[in-house]
């Protein structure tokens, strides 16, 4: 995968430049045919060993109770490499005093060095995620952290495949897939990130990129677990669609753009894993989500929550985003 410079990640240098509104995600039907042909037979063996409901092609709008096995909206806060002991103490205090809607799963991902501080002071209403984990059991791997260590300190989730790990650190699809399979094997939930670069979207390759990334996650599950466990492990996966061009740039996909990709991801799961997994798996959106746009995004049928970056560092704003589930209820 081509490396992306940090200047590219921060967005176009010209203030006049703004992301075009894309009406579609492919240049032609040839791309769609090519993508489907490469994935159509994937996981057929798994499907033959499970009893599944009919295809989701004509499924109705899903109410909030049908979002996932738990029936809950999911909002994660990725604090990235931000914070000090004092600022995090204040953020935790703000979150502890916030009034949050009850039917939302909430997770925050502090920097590693502050996980223990947050775990010991944050309300049990909010679970803890790590921002990365190693590909296997711990050992002589300087600078890494194992899934076993994360569990030992009280983490329930881990964020894997984030664009900054892909395009700054250089992790590829297969490496990320192996990390996810190992974390799931250690009973950690995985927030599995996918998403395209701006040039890939402009070239009509959004679906192809996202499907390739999904295939790496699914492929590693099928090669790590037996057939039934490979399918059931999806109960502990939340897919986060984060278009790279919208992360930290202030540019956000329109609700229609995000919904279009979420529908495609859910259809890919139905065709390549199972219709049951497609229905149960929560697909959340990330990319400059804030208090001002979260309600409109939440109204879309296939947007099951958010992975929030900068706005999660502000307790009151993060609470507003969490409570955008009320817009989902109204829409349902």
C-alpha positions in Angstrom: 0.0 0.0 0.0 1.3 3.4 -0.9 2.4 5.5 2.1 0.6 8.8 2.8 2.4 11.7 4.2 1.2 13.5 7.3 0.6 16.6 5.3 -1.7 14.6 3.0 -3.6 13.4 6.1 -4.2 16.9 7.3 -6.1 17.8 4.1 -5.5 20.0 1.1 -3.2 22.9 1.6 -5.4 25.3 -0.3 -8.1 26.8 1.8 -10.2 27.1 -1.3 -10.2 23.4 -1.9 -13.2 21.4 -0.5 -14.1 17.8 -1.1 -16.4 17.4 -4.1 -19.9 16.0 -3.4 -19.8 12.5 -5.0 -23.0 11.2 -6.4 -21.6 7.7 -6.8 -18.6 5.6 -5.7 -17.7 3.8 -8.9 -16.7 4.9 -12.4 -18.6 2.2 -14.1 -20.4 -1.1 -13.6 -17.2 -2.9 -14.7 -15.6 -2.1 -11.3 -18.6 -3.4 -9.5 -18.6 -6.6 -11.5 -14.9 -7.1 -10.9 -15.2 -6.6 -7.2 -18.2 -8.9 -6.8 -16.5 -11.6 -8.9 -13.5 -11.7 -6.5 -15.6 -11.9 -3.4 -18.7 -13.8 -4.5 -17.4 -17.2 -3.4 -15.7 -16.0 -0.3 -16.8 -17.8 2.9 -19.2 -20.1 0.9 -18.0 -22.9 3.1 -19.0 -21.0 6.2 -22.4 -20.3 4.8 -23.0 -24.0 4.1 -22.4 -24.8 7.8 -24.8 -22.3 9.2 -28.6 -21.9 9.1 -29.3 -18.4 7.9 -32.2 -16.2 7.1 -32.9 -15.0 3.6 -30.8 -12.4 1.7 -30.9 -8.8 3.0 -31.5 -7.5 -0.5 -35.0 -6.4 0.3 -34.7 -5.9 4.1 -36.8 -3.2 5.7 -35.4 -0.2 7.6 -33.9 -1.5 10.8 -35.2 0.0 14.0 -32.8 0.6 16.9 -33.6 -2.7 18.4 -32.3 -4.5 15.3 -28.9 -2.8 15.1 -26.9 -5.5 16.7 -27.1 -8.5 18.9 -27.3 -6.1 21.9 -29.7 -3.9 20.1 -27.6 -0.8 21.0 -26.2 2.1 19.2 -22.4 2.2 19.5 -20.2 5.3 20.1 -16.5 5.1 20.5 -14.1 7.9 21.4 -10.6 7.6 20.0 -8.4 10.0 22.0 -5.4 9.2 19.9 -2.1 10.6 21.1 -3.7 13.4 23.1 -4.0 14.4 26.8 -2.1 14.8 30.0 -2.9 13.4 33.5 -4.6 16.7 34.3 -6.6 17.1 31.1 -7.7 13.5 31.2 -8.8 13.9 34.8 -11.0 16.7 33.8 -12.4 14.9 30.7 -13.2 11.8 32.9 -15.0 14.1 35.4 -17.0 15.7 32.6 -18.0 12.2 31.3 -18.9 11.0 34.7 -21.3 13.9 35.3 -22.9 13.7 31.8 -26.4 12.4 31.3 -26.2 9.7 28.7 -29.0 7.8 26.9 -29.2 4.3 28.3 -29.4 2.3 25.1 -26.0 3.2 23.7 -22.7 1.2 24.1 -20.0 3.8 24.8 -16.3 3.1 24.6 -13.3 5.4 25.0 -9.7 4.7 23.8 -7.1 6.6 25.9 -3.4 6.6 25.1 -1.8 3.4 26.6 -0.1 5.3 29.5 -3.4 6.6 30.7 -5.5 3.5 30.5 -5.1 2.6 34.1 -5.9 6.2 35.3 -9.1 6.2 33.2 -10.1 2.7 34.2 -9.9 3.5 37.8 -11.8 6.8 37.6 -14.3 6.5 34.8 -17.9 5.4 35.3 -18.5 1.7 34.6 -21.2 3.0 32.1 -18.3 3.5 29.7 -15.9 0.7 28.6 -12.2 1.1 27.7 -10.6 0.4 24.4 -6.9 0.3 23.5 -5.8 2.0 20.3 -3.7 -0.9 19.1 -2.5 -4.4 19.9 0.2 -6.8 18.8 -0.3 -9.6 16.3 0.2 -12.4 18.9 1.3 -13.3 22.3 3.7 -10.9 24.1 7.5 -11.4 24.1 10.5 -9.6 22.7 8.5 -7.0 20.7 9.8 -3.6 21.8 7.1 -0.9 22.0 4.2 -3.3 21.4 1.4 -4.4 23.7 -0.4 -7.7 23.7 -4.1 -8.5 23.9 -3.4 -10.4 27.1 -1.9 -7.3 28.7 -4.9 -5.2 27.6 -7.3 -7.7 29.1 -5.2 -7.8 32.3 -5.6 -4.0 32.7 -9.3 -4.1 32.1 -9.7 -3.2 28.4 -12.8 -4.7 26.6 -12.1 -3.4 23.1 -9.2 -2.6 20.7 -9.2 -0.3 17.7 -7.5 -1.9 14.7 -6.9 -0.8 11.1 -7.2 2.9 11.7 -6.0 4.9 8.7 -3.2 6.4 10.7 -1.9 2.9 11.4 -2.3 2.0 7.8 -0.9 5.1 6.1 1.5 6.6 8.6 2.8 3.5 10.3 2.5 1.3 7.2 0.4 -1.6 8.4 -1.1 -3.6 5.6 -4.5 -5.4 5.3 -3.1 -8.9 6.1 -1.2 -7.7 9.2 -4.3 -5.9 10.5 -6.4 -8.9 9.9 -4.0 -11.1 11.9 -4.1 -8.6 14.7 -7.9 -8.7 14.7 -8.1 -12.5 14.7 -5.7 -12.7 17.6 -7.5 -10.1 19.7 -10.8 -11.8 19.1 -9.3 -15.1 20.2 -8.4 -13.4 23.5 -12.0 -12.2 24.0 -11.3 -8.6 23.1 -13.9 -6.8 21.0 -12.5 -5.3 17.8 -13.4 -2.0 16.3 -12.3 -2.8 12.8 -11.6 0.3 10.7 -11.9 0.6 6.9 -11.9 3.5 4.5 -10.6 5.0 1.3 -8.2 7.8 0.5 -9.5 10.9 -1.4 -7.8 9.8 -4.6 -9.4 6.4 -4.3 -12.9 7.9 -3.9 -12.3 10.2 -6.9 -11.2 7.2 -9.0 -14.5 5.4 -8.1 -12.7 2.8 -6.0 -14.3 3.3 -2.6 -16.2 0.0 -2.6 -13.2 -1.9 -4.0 -10.9 -0.5 -1.2 -13.4 -1.2 1.6 -14.2 -4.7 0.3 -10.5 -5.6 0.1 -10.0 -4.4 3.7 -13.1 -6.4 4.8 -11.8 -9.5 3.0 -8.6 -9.3 5.0 -10.5 -9.3 8.3 -12.8 -12.1 7.2 -10.0 -14.2 5.7 -8.0 -14.2 8.9 -11.0 -15.2 10.9 -11.7 -18.1 8.6 -8.1 -19.3 8.7 -7.8 -18.9 12.5 -11.0 -20.3 13.8 -13.2 -23.2 12.9 -16.2 -22.5 10.6 -18.8 -21.9 13.3 -16.4 -19.8 15.5 -15.4 -17.7 12.5 -19.0 -16.7 12.0 -19.8 -16.2 15.7 -16.7 -14.0 16.2 -18.4 -11.3 14.2 -20.6 -10.8 17.3 -17.6 -9.1 18.8 -16.7 -6.9 15.8 -17.9 -3.3 15.1 -17.0 -2.1 11.7 -15.9 1.6 11.5 -16.1 3.2 8.1 -13.8 6.1 8.2 -13.1 7.8 4.8 -9.5 9.0 5.2 -10.2 12.3 3.5 -12.7 13.1 6.3 -10.5 12.2 9.3 -9.3 15.3 11.2 -9.9 17.5 8.2 -13.2 19.1 9.2 -14.6 17.6 6.0 -17.4 15.1 6.7 -19.1 12.7 4.3 -22.8 13.7 3.8 -25.3 11.4 5.5 -26.1 10.1 2.0 -22.5 9.4 1.2 -21.9 7.5 4.5 -25.2 5.6 4.1 -24.3 4.5 0.6 -21.1 2.9 1.8 -22.7 1.4 4.9 -25.3 -0.3 2.8 -22.5 -1.7 0.5 -20.6 -3.0 3.5 -23.7 -4.7 4.9 -24.4 -6.3 1.5 -20.8 -7.5 1.3 -21.2 -9.2 4.7 -24.5 -10.8 3.6 -22.9 -12.2 0.4 -19.5 -13.2 1.9 -20.1 -14.1 5.5 -23.9 -14.5 6.2 -27.1 -12.6 6.2 -27.3 -13.0 10.0 -23.9 -11.4 10.5 -24.9 -8.6 8.1 -28.0 -7.9 10.1 -26.3 -8.0 13.5 -23.0 -6.3 12.8 -22.9 -2.7 13.8 -21.4 -0.4 11.2 -20.4 2.9 12.6 -19.2 6.1 10.9 -16.0 8.1 11.7 -14.6 11.2 10.1 -15.0 14.7 11.6 -18.1 13.7 13.5 -19.2 16.4 15.9 -22.2 17.6 17.9 -23.5 19.5 14.9 -23.7 16.7 12.4 -24.2 13.6 14.5 -28.0 13.7 14.6 -28.4 13.9 10.8 -25.9 11.1 10.3 -27.6 9.0 13.0 -30.9 9.2 11.2 -29.6 7.0 8.4 -30.8 3.3 8.6 -27.4 1.7 8.3 -25.4 4.1 10.4 -25.3 2.3 13.8 -23.1 4.8 15.7 -19.8 6.7 15.5 -16.1 6.5 16.1 -15.2 10.0 17.2 -11.8 11.6 17.2 -11.3 15.2 18.3 -14.8 15.8 19.5 -14.4 12.9 22.0 -11.8 15.1 23.9 -14.6 17.4 24.9 -16.9 15.8 27.4 -20.1 17.8 26.7 -19.7 17.4 22.9 -19.0 13.7 23.2 -22.1 13.4 25.3 -24.2 15.1 22.7 -22.9 12.7 20.0 -23.7 9.8 22.2 -27.2 11.1 22.8 -27.8 11.5 19.0 -29.3 8.0 19.3 -32.5 9.9 20.0 -32.5 11.0 16.3 -32.2 7.3 15.3 -35.2 6.4 17.4 -37.3 9.1 15.8 -36.1 8.0 12.3 -37.0 4.4 13.1 
